[in-house]
Amino acid sequence: MPQGPSTHAIHGQNQRGARPVTYPIYQTAAFAVESNDAYEHIGDYGSDDYFYTRYDNPTLRNVSQKLAQLEHAEECLLFASGMTAITTVLMTLLQAGDTIAASRALYGGTLQFLRDFAPRYGFHTILLADDQLYDLERHAPQAKVVYFESPVNPRTDCLSIRRVVEAARRIGALVVKDNTFATPINQNPLDLGVDLVIHSATKYIGGHSDVTAGAVLGSRERLLPIFTARKVFGGIPSPHDAFLLDRSLKTLELRMAQHNASALALAQFLETMPQVRQVLYPGLPASPSYPVAQEQMRGFGGMLCIELDSLKAAKTLCDRLCVVLNVAHLGGPETMVSLPALTSHAALTPDELQRARLTPGMVRISVGLENTEDLIEDFRQALAFIV
Ligand SMILES: Cc1ncc(COP(=O)(O)O)c(C=O)c1O
């Protein structure tokens, strides 16, 4: 029987026999086997036997199966953080001498990996503007991997996933997309031809600001070498963190509906405030991202970004908010503001910040699950302190 995302995320796969309402935490580092014959399968991906939690664990696999279904993927691998997921994928796909074409507007940690670590392994990085990612034959014909986000952290600009995939196909490159801001509820990039989707599950998927995790999704064939790399690099989440993710998935669809609705209402309110120079949110019809977001997203997400006149004004806003917290994080039930230039993108040089179109007066807002009118009132009173 076909099931909606919430039904599946709550129940997972039917199992016979004892069936606890919440999936148990297999809090064990290793598993005993009945016979040495089982070790024939020790390297297998998705084996019925479990051997060692760094390889796989039932609590992790339960979450992987649910997440795979939500993201329309054949398989999913969980990681200890979003960054471990990203670096493990890139270290697996690339070899010395290979080129990666990436969007120049990305989460700061990913840009830092590409700038400071990728060259040590002989990977060449070409950072491109959005429209250049649609014309890879011209700007990065040798690229083996194309990497991007949409909506992009922190500006929430949207790129056409379909157009990036078409451009990558013309040069024979694989496409990897960070889908953290959208979540599988709002957008399924694999349906549009992306090869691998990555999530920082620390954000909306975890959704309670209490777990650090990552996920990689795609076909079984694509995930096989990444499974081996995860075993070797060791970036596996704990069974307890996987248990927390299972708890979170049960409300993901509900939470996203509220994040989407509240973010739109707050964006519409902020558009009317004279202190706000610009509101960046893909759900606003005036946004340049609106047409493409409408084409590829089911909801516009809980993230928005506003631009004030100066760093001083941005700091004043953050300091004067009462309900909203100043946190370098996103995707939780709490509404959070952060200044990208000081937090997520602090590792970027002024020139890199400019190329990522980030200004000192920008404030990233992760709209949480509080009552929308309380959030609007909080921003109204805090903006009044900006003169
Ligand atoms: C879009 C995006 N991708 C990846 C990451 C890294 O995830 P984690 O903090 O779980 O390592 C972040 C963190 O903020 C992010 O915003």
The ligand as a MOL file (V3000), in Angstrom:
LIG
                    3D

  0  0  0     0  0            999 V3000
M  V30 BEGIN CTAB
M  V30 COUNTS 16 16 0 0 0
M  V30 BEGIN ATOM
M  V30 1 C 24.5120 23.2800 4.2420 0
M  V30 2 C 25.4040 22.6100 5.2340 0
M  V30 3 N 26.0790 21.5190 4.8720 0
M  V30 4 C 26.9070 20.8690 5.7290 0
M  V30 5 C 27.1040 21.3380 7.0160 0
M  V30 6 C 28.0340 20.5980 7.9460 0
M  V30 7 O 27.2860 19.8030 8.7970 0
M  V30 8 P 27.7540 19.3410 10.2820 0
M  V30 9 O 27.8150 20.5760 11.1180 0
M  V30 10 O 26.7240 18.3610 10.6680 0
M  V30 11 O 29.1000 18.7330 10.1140 0
M  V30 12 C 26.4070 22.4610 7.4430 0
M  V30 13 C 26.5930 22.9740 8.8090 0
M  V30 14 O 26.1440 24.0460 9.1600 0
M  V30 15 C 25.5350 23.1130 6.5390 0
M  V30 16 O 24.8390 24.2060 6.8820 0
M  V30 END ATOM
M  V30 BEGIN BOND
M  V30 1 1 1 2
M  V30 2 1 2 3
M  V30 3 2 2 15
M  V30 4 2 3 4
M  V30 5 1 4 5
M  V30 6 1 5 6
M  V30 7 2 5 12
M  V30 8 1 6 7
M  V30 9 1 7 8
M  V30 10 2 8 9
M  V30 11 1 8 10
M  V30 12 1 8 11
M  V30 13 1 12 13
M  V30 14 1 12 15
M  V30 15 2 13 14
M  V30 16 1 15 16
M  V30 END BOND
M  V30 END CTAB
M  END
